[in-house]
Amino acid sequence: MPVVSLKEIVDRAFDARYGVPAVNVFNDLTMQGVLAAAVEVRSPIIVQTSVKTVRSIGAKVLFAMWQSMTADIDVPVALHLDHCPDRDVISECLAIGWNSVLFDASQLPVAENQRQTIEVVKEARGYGAHVEGEIESITGVEDGVGSDQTAARQTLDISLAFIEATGVDVFAPSIGNAHGVYKSKPVLDFDRVSDLVAAHPIPIALHGGTGMTDAQFHDLIQRGCSKVNISTALKVTYLQSTLANLRFAEEADKWDPPTLFRAVSGDVVDLTTGLARTFGSAGQAW
């Protein structure tokens, strides 16, 4: 199974009402672990990269890693640029080979956001790529993008007008979700997802998934959230696993990096397989 489009992955998930993990990786080990997990449980997967990761590793090196690791993969996978407000980075990644992007112009007035998103969609189509759109900021800062201030929500009519004018393939509304670690139990507006989907059947992206309950995931996925973003949970797993294994190495006075890498990779795989099972995407590879 070659790399497939984001649209093919999310449209199938939307129609069958399961969610696909969209996991933000930040190095070769996490990319490899997320992909290995998808193969293990036969799940489609969306590998996401932040602007921070693209800049720290380099777009060409990051994409070369992706090409190498997906060369013989037999489950549906897509490479997505997450929360990018920088048009130059979007253009660079599309030209190199990313097959979907989230143009995050949520800090701009809706009219200007819409105008530029139309341009991004046209640019992406030239590469056979797809676009996720957003007109409301998701509370919280993720990899240097975003704000801790709660943004105002737009009306249903404004959201629908944006979706229809831009032609985005996925839409990410604010429903009370947040990036990072929730400081209190999130109060989610489930009906907002239902209202959007009823008025315009489009796959919905659920951001800020780390910390939500299984029941919340299941409810939102049934309403149309077919792309479920996970970033903080992977960072926490990676760093806590690294810390635990370094402490073990220190106690045993055995300093073997490959042992550390295997242990951390195993924890990344376990996290991702668990997500796929929770979201219902396990066994959905085609």
C-alpha positions as a Markdown table, in Angstrom:
| # | Residue | x | y | z |
|---|---|---|---|---|
| 1 | Met | 0.0 | 0.0 | 0.0 |
| 2 | Pro | 1.6 | 3.2 | -1.1 |
| 3 | Val | 1.2 | 6.5 | 0.8 |
| 4 | Val | -2.3 | 7.7 | 0.2 |
| 5 | Ser | -4.1 | 11.1 | 0.4 |
| 6 | Leu | -5.4 | 12.5 | 3.6 |
| 7 | Lys | -8.8 | 12.9 | 1.9 |
| 8 | Glu | -9.0 | 9.1 | 1.1 |
| 9 | Ile | -8.1 | 8.3 | 4.7 |
| 10 | Val | -10.5 | 10.7 | 6.4 |
| 11 | Asp | -13.4 | 10.2 | 4.0 |
| 12 | Arg | -13.4 | 6.5 | 4.6 |
| 13 | Ala | -13.2 | 7.1 | 8.4 |
| 14 | Phe | -16.0 | 9.6 | 8.2 |
| 15 | Asp | -18.3 | 7.3 | 6.2 |
| 16 | Ala | -17.7 | 4.3 | 8.6 |
| 17 | Arg | -17.6 | 6.5 | 11.7 |
| 18 | Tyr | -14.2 | 5.6 | 13.1 |
| 19 | Gly | -11.4 | 8.0 | 14.0 |
| 20 | Val | -7.9 | 7.9 | 12.6 |
| 21 | Pro | -5.0 | 8.8 | 15.0 |
| 22 | Ala | -3.1 | 11.9 | 13.7 |
| 23 | Val | 0.0 | 11.8 | 15.7 |
| 24 | Asn | 2.7 | 14.5 | 15.9 |
| 25 | Val | 6.1 | 13.0 | 15.6 |
| 26 | Phe | 9.3 | 14.9 | 16.3 |
| 27 | Asn | 12.2 | 12.6 | 15.4 |
| 28 | Asp | 13.1 | 9.4 | 13.6 |
| 29 | Leu | 12.3 | 7.1 | 16.5 |
| 30 | Thr | 8.8 | 8.5 | 17.0 |
| 31 | Met | 8.0 | 8.4 | 13.3 |
| 32 | Gln | 9.2 | 4.8 | 13.1 |
| 33 | Gly | 7.3 | 3.8 | 16.2 |
| 34 | Val | 4.0 | 5.4 | 15.1 |
| 35 | Leu | 4.2 | 3.7 | 11.7 |
| 36 | Ala | 5.1 | 0.3 | 13.2 |
| 37 | Ala | 2.1 | 0.6 | 15.5 |
| 38 | Ala | -0.2 | 1.2 | 12.5 |
| 39 | Val | 1.2 | -1.9 | 10.7 |
| 40 | Glu | 0.8 | -4.0 | 13.9 |
| 41 | Val | -2.9 | -3.2 | 14.4 |
| 42 | Arg | -3.7 | -2.8 | 10.6 |
| 43 | Ser | -4.8 | 0.8 | 11.1 |
| 44 | Pro | -4.6 | 3.8 | 8.7 |
| 45 | Ile | -2.5 | 6.6 | 10.3 |
| 46 | Ile | -1.8 | 10.2 | 9.8 |
| 47 | Val | 1.7 | 11.2 | 10.7 |
| 48 | Gln | 1.9 | 14.9 | 11.6 |
| 49 | Thr | 4.8 | 17.3 | 11.8 |
| 50 | Ser | 4.8 | 20.6 | 13.5 |
| 51 | Val | 6.5 | 23.7 | 12.0 |
| 52 | Lys | 8.9 | 23.5 | 14.9 |
| 53 | Thr | 9.9 | 20.0 | 13.9 |
| 54 | Val | 10.2 | 20.9 | 10.2 |
| 55 | Arg | 12.5 | 23.7 | 11.1 |
| 56 | Ser | 14.6 | 21.8 | 13.7 |
| 57 | Ile | 15.3 | 18.8 | 11.5 |
| 58 | Gly | 14.9 | 20.3 | 8.0 |
| 59 | Ala | 12.1 | 19.6 | 5.6 |
| 60 | Lys | 14.2 | 17.6 | 3.2 |
| 61 | Val | 15.8 | 15.4 | 5.9 |
| 62 | Leu | 12.4 | 14.9 | 7.5 |
| 63 | Phe | 10.8 | 13.9 | 4.2 |
| 64 | Ala | 13.7 | 11.6 | 3.4 |
| 65 | Met | 13.0 | 9.8 | 6.7 |
| 66 | Trp | 9.3 | 9.5 | 5.7 |
| 67 | Gln | 10.1 | 8.1 | 2.3 |
| 68 | Ser | 12.5 | 5.5 | 3.7 |
| 69 | Met | 10.1 | 4.4 | 6.4 |
| 70 | Thr | 7.0 | 4.1 | 4.2 |
| 71 | Ala | 8.7 | 2.6 | 1.1 |
| 72 | Asp | 7.3 | -0.9 | 1.8 |
| 73 | Ile | 4.4 | -0.1 | 4.1 |
| 74 | Asp | 1.2 | -2.0 | 3.6 |
| 75 | Val | -1.3 | 0.2 | 5.5 |
| 76 | Pro | -2.7 | 3.6 | 4.4 |
| 77 | Val | -0.6 | 6.5 | 5.7 |
| 78 | Ala | -0.4 | 10.2 | 5.0 |
| 79 | Leu | 2.0 | 13.0 | 6.0 |
| 80 | His | 0.4 | 16.2 | 7.3 |
| 81 | Leu | 1.9 | 19.6 | 8.2 |
| 82 | Asp | 0.1 | 20.6 | 11.4 |
| 83 | His | -0.8 | 24.1 | 12.6 |
| 84 | Cys | 1.3 | 26.1 | 10.1 |
| 85 | Pro | 0.7 | 29.9 | 9.9 |
| 86 | Asp | 3.7 | 30.4 | 7.7 |
| 87 | Arg | 2.9 | 30.3 | 3.9 |
| 88 | Asp | 6.5 | 29.8 | 3.0 |
| 89 | Val | 6.8 | 26.7 | 5.1 |
| 90 | Ile | 3.6 | 25.4 | 3.6 |
| 91 | Ser | 4.9 | 26.0 | 0.1 |
| 92 | Glu | 8.2 | 24.3 | 0.9 |
| 93 | Cys | 6.6 | 21.2 | 2.4 |
| 94 | Leu | 4.1 | 20.8 | -0.4 |
| 95 | Ala | 6.8 | 21.1 | -3.0 |
| 96 | Ile | 8.9 | 18.5 | -1.2 |
| 97 | Gly | 6.1 | 16.0 | -0.8 |
| 98 | Trp | 3.8 | 16.5 | 2.2 |
| 99 | Asn | 0.3 | 15.5 | 1.0 |
| 100 | Ser | -1.7 | 17.6 | 3.4 |
| 101 | Val | -1.4 | 20.8 | 5.4 |
| 102 | Leu | -3.3 | 22.7 | 8.1 |
| 103 | Phe | -3.0 | 26.4 | 7.2 |
| 104 | Asp | -3.6 | 28.0 | 10.6 |
| 105 | Ala | -4.7 | 31.5 | 10.0 |
| 106 | Ser | -7.0 | 31.5 | 13.0 |
| 107 | Gln | -5.4 | 34.6 | 14.4 |
| 108 | Leu | -6.5 | 36.6 | 11.3 |
| 109 | Pro | -10.0 | 38.0 | 10.7 |
| 110 | Val | -12.2 | 35.4 | 9.1 |
| 111 | Ala | -12.4 | 37.2 | 5.7 |
| 112 | Glu | -8.6 | 37.3 | 5.4 |
| 113 | Asn | -8.2 | 33.8 | 6.7 |
| 114 | Gln | -10.7 | 32.7 | 4.0 |
| 115 | Arg | -9.0 | 34.6 | 1.3 |
| 116 | Gln | -5.6 | 33.1 | 2.1 |
| 117 | Thr | -7.0 | 29.6 | 2.6 |
| 118 | Ile | -8.5 | 29.7 | -0.9 |
| 119 | Glu | -5.0 | 30.4 | -2.2 |
| 120 | Val | -3.5 | 27.5 | -0.1 |
| 121 | Val | -6.1 | 25.1 | -1.3 |
| 122 | Lys | -5.4 | 26.1 | -4.9 |
| 123 | Glu | -1.6 | 25.6 | -4.3 |
| 124 | Ala | -2.1 | 22.3 | -2.6 |
| 125 | Arg | -4.3 | 21.0 | -5.4 |
| 126 | Gly | -1.5 | 21.6 | -7.8 |
| 127 | Tyr | 0.5 | 19.0 | -5.9 |
| 128 | Gly | -2.5 | 16.6 | -5.5 |
| 129 | Ala | -2.5 | 17.5 | -1.8 |
| 130 | His | -5.3 | 18.4 | 0.7 |
| 131 | Val | -6.0 | 21.1 | 3.2 |
| 132 | Glu | -7.4 | 21.3 | 6.7 |
| 133 | Gly | -9.0 | 24.6 | 7.6 |
| 134 | Glu | -9.5 | 26.4 | 10.9 |
| 135 | Ile | -11.1 | 29.8 | 11.7 |
| 136 | Glu | -11.0 | 29.6 | 15.5 |
| 137 | Ser | -7.9 | 29.2 | 17.6 |
| 138 | Ile | -7.8 | 26.1 | 19.7 |
| 139 | Thr | -6.9 | 27.2 | 23.3 |
| 140 | Gly | -3.3 | 26.4 | 24.3 |
| 141 | Val | 0.2 | 26.6 | 22.7 |
| 142 | Glu | 1.5 | 23.6 | 20.8 |
| 143 | Asp | 5.1 | 23.7 | 19.5 |
| 144 | Gly | 5.2 | 27.5 | 19.7 |
| 145 | Val | 1.9 | 28.0 | 17.8 |
| 146 | Gly | -1.3 | 29.2 | 19.5 |
| 147 | Ser | -2.4 | 31.1 | 22.5 |
| 148 | Asp | -3.7 | 30.4 | 26.0 |
| 149 | Gln | -6.4 | 32.9 | 25.5 |
| 150 | Thr | -9.8 | 31.4 | 24.7 |
| 151 | Ala | -10.8 | 32.6 | 21.2 |
| 152 | Ala | -14.3 | 33.6 | 20.3 |
| 153 | Arg | -16.3 | 31.0 | 18.4 |
| 154 | Gln | -17.9 | 31.8 | 15.0 |
| 155 | Thr | -21.5 | 31.2 | 14.1 |
| 156 | Leu | -22.5 | 28.1 | 12.2 |
| 157 | Asp | -23.3 | 30.2 | 9.2 |
| 158 | Ile | -19.8 | 31.7 | 9.2 |
| 159 | Ser | -18.2 | 28.3 | 9.5 |
| 160 | Leu | -20.3 | 26.9 | 6.7 |
| 161 | Ala | -19.5 | 29.8 | 4.4 |
| 162 | Phe | -15.8 | 29.3 | 5.1 |
| 163 | Ile | -16.0 | 25.6 | 4.3 |
| 164 | Glu | -17.9 | 26.1 | 1.1 |
| 165 | Ala | -15.9 | 29.1 | -0.1 |
| 166 | Thr | -12.5 | 27.5 | 0.5 |
| 167 | Gly | -13.1 | 23.9 | -0.4 |
| 168 | Val | -11.1 | 22.6 | 2.5 |
| 169 | Asp | -11.1 | 18.8 | 2.9 |
| 170 | Val | -11.2 | 18.7 | 6.7 |
| 171 | Phe | -12.5 | 21.3 | 9.2 |
| 172 | Ala | -11.3 | 21.9 | 12.8 |
| 173 | Pro | -13.8 | 23.7 | 15.0 |
| 174 | Ser | -13.3 | 24.8 | 18.5 |
| 175 | Ile | -15.6 | 22.8 | 20.8 |
| 176 | Gly | -14.0 | 23.5 | 24.2 |
| 177 | Asn | -11.0 | 21.4 | 23.5 |
| 178 | Ala | -7.4 | 22.6 | 24.2 |
| 179 | His | -3.8 | 21.8 | 23.3 |
| 180 | Gly | -1.5 | 20.6 | 25.9 |
| 181 | Val | -2.4 | 19.1 | 29.3 |
| 182 | Tyr | -5.9 | 19.9 | 30.4 |
| 183 | Lys | -5.8 | 21.9 | 33.7 |
| 184 | Ser | -9.5 | 20.9 | 34.4 |
| 185 | Lys | -12.1 | 18.6 | 32.9 |
| 186 | Pro | -12.9 | 19.9 | 29.4 |
| 187 | Val | -16.5 | 21.0 | 28.8 |
| 188 | Leu | -17.1 | 19.9 | 25.2 |
| 189 | Asp | -19.8 | 21.2 | 22.8 |
| 190 | Phe | -20.7 | 17.9 | 21.2 |
| 191 | Asp | -23.6 | 19.4 | 19.4 |
| 192 | Arg | -21.4 | 21.8 | 17.5 |
| 193 | Val | -19.9 | 18.9 | 15.6 |
| 194 | Ser | -23.3 | 17.4 | 14.9 |
| 195 | Asp | -24.6 | 20.7 | 13.6 |
| 196 | Leu | -21.7 | 21.2 | 11.3 |
| 197 | Val | -21.8 | 17.7 | 9.9 |
| 198 | Ala | -25.6 | 17.9 | 9.4 |
| 199 | Ala | -25.4 | 21.1 | 7.5 |
| 200 | His | -22.3 | 20.2 | 5.5 |
| 201 | Pro | -21.0 | 16.6 | 5.6 |
| 202 | Ile | -17.3 | 17.1 | 6.1 |
| 203 | Pro | -14.7 | 15.2 | 8.1 |
| 204 | Ile | -14.0 | 17.0 | 11.4 |
| 205 | Ala | -10.6 | 17.2 | 13.0 |
| 206 | Leu | -10.6 | 16.9 | 16.7 |
| 207 | His | -7.6 | 18.8 | 18.2 |
| 208 | Gly | -6.4 | 18.6 | 21.8 |
| 209 | Gly | -7.2 | 14.9 | 22.1 |
| 210 | Thr | -4.7 | 14.2 | 24.9 |
| 211 | Gly | -6.6 | 13.9 | 28.2 |
| 212 | Met | -10.1 | 13.2 | 26.8 |
| 213 | Thr | -11.9 | 10.2 | 28.0 |
| 214 | Asp | -12.7 | 7.1 | 25.8 |
| 215 | Ala | -16.4 | 8.0 | 26.1 |
| 216 | Gln | -15.8 | 11.5 | 24.8 |
| 217 | Phe | -13.7 | 10.2 | 21.9 |
| 218 | His | -16.4 | 7.6 | 21.0 |
| 219 | Asp | -19.2 | 10.2 | 21.1 |
| 220 | Leu | -17.3 | 12.8 | 19.0 |
| 221 | Ile | -16.2 | 10.2 | 16.4 |
| 222 | Gln | -19.7 | 9.0 | 16.0 |
| 223 | Arg | -20.7 | 12.6 | 15.3 |
| 224 | Gly | -18.1 | 13.0 | 12.5 |
| 225 | Cys | -14.6 | 13.6 | 14.1 |
| 226 | Ser | -12.7 | 11.3 | 11.8 |
| 227 | Lys | -9.2 | 12.8 | 12.4 |
| 228 | Val | -8.1 | 12.8 | 16.0 |
| 229 | Asn | -5.0 | 14.8 | 16.8 |
| 230 | Ile | -2.5 | 13.5 | 19.5 |
| 231 | Ser | 0.7 | 15.4 | 20.3 |
| 232 | Thr | 1.2 | 16.0 | 24.0 |
| 233 | Ala | 0.6 | 12.3 | 24.9 |
| 234 | Leu | 3.4 | 11.2 | 22.7 |
| 235 | Lys | 5.8 | 13.8 | 24.1 |
| 236 | Val | 5.0 | 12.8 | 27.6 |
| 237 | Thr | 5.3 | 9.1 | 26.8 |
| 238 | Tyr | 8.7 | 9.7 | 25.0 |
| 239 | Leu | 10.2 | 11.8 | 27.8 |
| 240 | Gln | 8.9 | 9.7 | 30.7 |
| 241 | Ser | 10.1 | 6.5 | 29.0 |
| 242 | Thr | 13.5 | 8.1 | 28.3 |
| 243 | Leu | 13.8 | 9.3 | 31.9 |
| 244 | Ala | 12.8 | 5.9 | 33.4 |
| 245 | Asn | 15.3 | 4.0 | 31.2 |
| 246 | Leu | 18.1 | 6.5 | 31.9 |
| 247 | Arg | 17.5 | 6.0 | 35.6 |
| 248 | Phe | 17.7 | 2.3 | 35.1 |
| 249 | Ala | 21.0 | 2.7 | 33.1 |
| 250 | Glu | 22.4 | 4.8 | 35.9 |
| 251 | Glu | 21.5 | 2.3 | 38.6 |
| 252 | Ala | 22.9 | -0.6 | 36.6 |
| 253 | Asp | 25.9 | 1.5 | 35.3 |
| 254 | Lys | 25.1 | 0.2 | 31.8 |
| 255 | Trp | 25.1 | 2.9 | 29.2 |
| 256 | Asp | 23.8 | 1.4 | 25.9 |
| 257 | Pro | 21.9 | 3.8 | 23.7 |
| 258 | Pro | 20.3 | 1.1 | 21.5 |
| 259 | Thr | 18.7 | -0.5 | 24.6 |
| 260 | Leu | 17.2 | 2.9 | 25.5 |
| 261 | Phe | 16.0 | 3.4 | 21.9 |
| 262 | Arg | 14.3 | 0.0 | 21.9 |
| 263 | Ala | 12.5 | 0.6 | 25.2 |
| 264 | Val | 11.3 | 4.1 | 24.2 |
| 265 | Ser | 10.2 | 2.9 | 20.8 |
| 266 | Gly | 8.2 | 0.1 | 22.4 |
| 267 | Asp | 6.4 | 2.6 | 24.5 |
| 268 | Val | 5.6 | 4.8 | 21.5 |
| 269 | Val | 4.2 | 1.7 | 19.7 |
| 270 | Asp | 2.1 | 0.8 | 22.7 |
| 271 | Leu | 0.6 | 4.3 | 23.0 |
| 272 | Thr | -0.2 | 4.4 | 19.3 |
| 273 | Thr | -1.8 | 0.9 | 19.1 |
| 274 | Gly | -3.9 | 1.9 | 22.1 |
| 275 | Leu | -5.1 | 5.0 | 20.3 |
| 276 | Ala | -6.0 | 3.1 | 17.2 |
| 277 | Arg | -8.1 | 0.6 | 19.2 |
| 278 | Thr | -9.8 | 3.3 | 21.2 |
| 279 | Phe | -10.7 | 5.3 | 18.0 |
| 280 | Gly | -11.9 | 2.2 | 16.1 |
| 281 | Ser | -9.3 | 2.4 | 13.3 |
| 282 | Ala | -7.5 | -0.8 | 14.2 |
| 283 | Gly | -8.3 | -3.4 | 11.5 |
| 284 | Gln | -9.6 | -0.7 | 9.1 |
| 285 | Ala | -6.6 | -0.8 | 6.7 |
| 286 | Trp | -7.6 | -1.5 | 3.2 |
